[in-house]
Amino acid sequence: MFGGHISLDVGLVNSLNNGYRSVEHMVGYIEALVADKSKHDPQVAGTFSMIAVKDVDKNKIRNWSN
């Protein structure tokens, strides 16, 4: 089992599917919910992609709960 930060290159789903059991600071969840990958640039989205929260696709959250 692994845990830690989620790399933008690897992504949340890939990390979880390959052994991650703990995600530090919820990093990776916002990025996984934003379809426009250009929003993932820390210069655009800010620390931990907090500025990108407004671009989250809430339907993706529903899909994860199934």
Secondary structure per residue as TSV (DSSP state, phi and psi in degrees):
chain	resnum	aa	ss	phi	psi
A	1	M	-	360.0	147.4
A	2	F	E	-130.8	164.0
A	3	G	E	-158.9	158.6
A	4	G	E	151.5	-158.0
A	5	H	-	-79.1	151.2
A	6	I	-	-96.7	123.3
A	7	S	-	-75.2	139.1
A	8	L	T	-61.7	-32.1
A	9	D	T	-69.6	-31.7
A	10	V	T	-92.2	-45.8
A	11	G	-	87.1	160.5
A	12	L	H	-65.5	-53.5
A	13	V	H	-61.0	-44.3
A	14	N	H	-63.1	-40.4
A	15	S	H	-63.4	-46.7
A	16	L	H	-65.3	-36.8
A	17	N	H	-71.8	-13.7
A	18	N	T	-119.3	30.3
A	19	G	T	111.9	-9.5
A	20	Y	E	-65.7	133.2
A	21	R	E	-120.7	-8.4
A	22	S	E	-144.1	134.3
A	23	V	E	-118.2	121.3
A	24	E	G	-69.9	131.9
A	25	H	G	59.2	15.3
A	26	M	G	63.5	13.4
A	27	V	T	-62.3	131.9
A	28	G	T	108.2	-27.8
A	29	Y	H	-70.1	-46.7
A	30	I	H	-62.4	-46.4
A	31	E	H	-58.5	-38.3
A	32	A	H	-68.5	-21.1
A	33	L	H	-96.3	-1.7
A	34	V	-	-106.9	118.8
A	35	A	S	-71.9	-35.4
A	36	D	-	-79.8	100.0
A	37	K	G	-63.0	-19.4
A	38	S	G	-67.2	-20.3
A	39	K	G	-73.1	-10.2
A	40	H	G	-80.9	-9.2
A	41	D	-	-68.0	120.2
A	42	P	H	-56.8	-25.0
A	43	Q	H	-70.5	-24.3
A	44	V	H	-96.1	-44.6
A	45	A	H	-94.1	-11.2
A	46	G	-	78.8	180.0
A	47	T	G	-59.8	131.0
A	48	F	G	55.2	25.8
A	49	S	G	58.7	27.2
A	50	M	G	-62.6	-32.2
A	51	I	G	-68.6	-25.4
A	52	A	G	-78.4	-5.8
A	53	V	G	-54.2	-36.9
A	54	K	G	-65.0	-16.4
A	55	D	G	-99.5	7.7
A	56	V	-	-66.2	137.1
A	57	D	-	-92.2	101.2
A	58	K	H	-63.3	-22.2
A	59	N	H	-64.2	-28.3
A	60	K	H	-66.5	-31.6
A	61	I	H	-63.9	-44.2
A	62	R	H	-60.7	-39.4
A	63	N	H	-65.9	-32.4
A	64	W	H	-71.0	-26.2
A	65	S	T	-81.7	-5.2
A	66	N	-	-85.3	360.0
